[in-house]
Amino acid sequence: MEKSLIKEVIELYKENKWMDIIDKNPNVTNEEARKLLWVWPSFKNLEFIKEKLNEFNMNGISSIGCGCGLLEWIISKSTRLEVIGYEINEIWWTSKYCIPQFINLTYVENNNYILKSNLALVFCYFNDSEAFNDYVNNYEGNLIFIIGPGEGRGTHTDPSPFKPNFQTNNWVLNDYQEIKTTKDFIAVYIRYNNLIC
Ligand SMILES: C[S@@+](CC[C@H](N)C(=O)[O-])C[C@H]1O[C@@H](n2cnc3c(N)ncnc32)[C@H](O)[C@@H]1O
């Protein structure tokens, strides 16, 4: 019988073979794949993230709504930088029904979090604009990645990569890259006063 994708990925994770996980490259509309990742990045995408973190002197990422944390684990391996993954609903994530986690999750309930300014914020397939703006308002750093669908992808996120609806004019689009040819994008926003040298 064919081994399940989740089992294969867990085995590769235990062997620290993150590059082999990238090479799997399943279609993320596949239900099993989606339990692991909403976007399956390429090496080029990971290099793009790393270059942006280096360009803006960031020590890593705080990923909001990281799910099982597979993307974040892969980013930690490919960049060798710090990764913190935030989630809600500890009861679910510690229950026997959920998928195993690839990083330790930090649970945020009742706004009890402090975001480090030397880590970029990442929102990947996040879907709560109000919570998004709360996180952004509590963030004193200069770099935000929004990963989600571009036009024609047929999925929805809020914030969307190109119309994030920041509550202030402090954030401007610096760059973006498509996740392979999926119509999902990584959009990079920087704090406006960062532009003034
Ligand atoms: C569609 S999933 C995306 C998971 C993962 N980022 C990925 O791309 O595979 C959205 C995640 O956001 C989490 N979430 C929703 N509201 C949140 C909040 N206010 N703070 C942190 N995480 C939240 C959900 O629990 C869920 O795991």
The ligand as an SDF file (V2000), in Angstrom:
LIG
                    3D

 27 29  0  0  0  0  0  0  0  0999 V2000
   -5.5200   28.3180    7.0480 C   0  0  0  0  0  0  0  0  0  0  0  0
   -4.5860   27.9720    8.4680 S   0  0  0  0  0  0  0  0  0  0  0  0
   -2.9420   28.2290    7.8480 C   0  0  0  0  0  0  0  0  0  0  0  0
   -1.9160   27.4220    8.5870 C   0  0  0  0  0  0  0  0  0  0  0  0
   -0.4830   27.6090    8.1270 C   0  0  0  0  0  0  0  0  0  0  0  0
   -0.0590   29.0000    8.2590 N   0  0  0  0  0  0  0  0  0  0  0  0
   -0.2640   27.1440    6.7090 C   0  0  0  0  0  0  0  0  0  0  0  0
   -0.0990   28.0000    5.8320 O   0  0  0  0  0  0  0  0  0  0  0  0
   -0.2390   25.9420    6.4600 O   0  0  0  0  0  0  0  0  0  0  0  0
   -4.8210   29.4070    9.5220 C   0  0  0  0  0  0  0  0  0  0  0  0
   -4.3130   29.2030   10.9320 C   0  0  0  0  0  0  0  0  0  0  0  0
   -4.4490   30.4290   11.6500 O   0  0  0  0  0  0  0  0  0  0  0  0
   -4.7500   30.1060   13.0080 C   0  0  0  0  0  0  0  0  0  0  0  0
   -5.3290   31.3000   13.6360 N   0  0  0  0  0  0  0  0  0  0  0  0
   -6.5710   31.8210   13.4720 C   0  0  0  0  0  0  0  0  0  0  0  0
   -6.7220   32.9410   14.2080 N   0  0  0  0  0  0  0  0  0  0  0  0
   -5.5460   33.1490   14.8580 C   0  0  0  0  0  0  0  0  0  0  0  0
   -5.0820   34.1310   15.7710 C   0  0  0  0  0  0  0  0  0  0  0  0
   -5.8560   35.1550   16.1660 N   0  0  0  0  0  0  0  0  0  0  0  0
   -3.8080   34.0450   16.2170 N   0  0  0  0  0  0  0  0  0  0  0  0
   -3.0030   33.0250   15.8320 C   0  0  0  0  0  0  0  0  0  0  0  0
   -3.4020   32.0490   14.9790 N   0  0  0  0  0  0  0  0  0  0  0  0
   -4.6460   32.1050   14.4900 C   0  0  0  0  0  0  0  0  0  0  0  0
   -5.6990   28.9320   12.8790 C   0  0  0  0  0  0  0  0  0  0  0  0
   -5.7740   28.1890   14.0730 O   0  0  0  0  0  0  0  0  0  0  0  0
   -5.0840   28.1560   11.7200 C   0  0  0  0  0  0  0  0  0  0  0  0
   -4.1860   27.1730   12.1690 O   0  0  0  0  0  0  0  0  0  0  0  0
  1  2  1  0
  2  3  1  0
  2 10  1  0
  3  4  1  0
  4  5  1  0
  5  6  1  0
  5  7  1  0
  7  8  2  0
  7  9  1  0
 10 11  1  0
 11 12  1  0
 11 26  1  0
 12 13  1  0
 13 14  1  0
 13 24  1  0
 14 15  1  0
 14 23  1  0
 15 16  2  0
 16 17  1  0
 17 18  1  0
 17 23  2  0
 18 19  1  0
 18 20  2  0
 20 21  1  0
 21 22  2  0
 22 23  1  0
 24 25  1  0
 24 26  1  0
 26 27  1  0
M  CHG  2   2   1   9  -1
M  END
$$$$
